Amino acid sequence: MAGKITVGNTTGLENNNNTNLKLNPFPNPTNGPLKIIISEKNKNFGDKTLTIYNLNGAKLSQEKIKEENNIQLNVEGLPKGQYFYQISSGKEIIVSGKFIKLDN
């Protein structure tokens, strides 16, 4: 045997998503605008930031979101593939998710 494998005691990964926050991203998959609806009761986070990442973790876009619960994200300029989004308030990650971009 050429190498040694060490197994640690990790039993899972921490989920930073706020379980009280309800998001409804649609349509998913999409080839046009992606709409993200934040439930009315979760508007108390103040100014929020929406960040889009590719599968390699590279930040593709970032924009401020004011006190809105209906976000429309233009993804038409992105190539076909899978992406992650993250909504944060200050340094706190409120929620994250993923979406699939289809060909235009």
Secondary structure, DSSP 4 states (H G I P E B T S, - for coil): ----------------S-TT--EEEESSSBSSEEEEEEPGGGGGG-SEEEEEE-TT--EEEEEEE-S-SEEEEE-TTSPSEEEEEEEEETTEEEEEEEEEEPP-
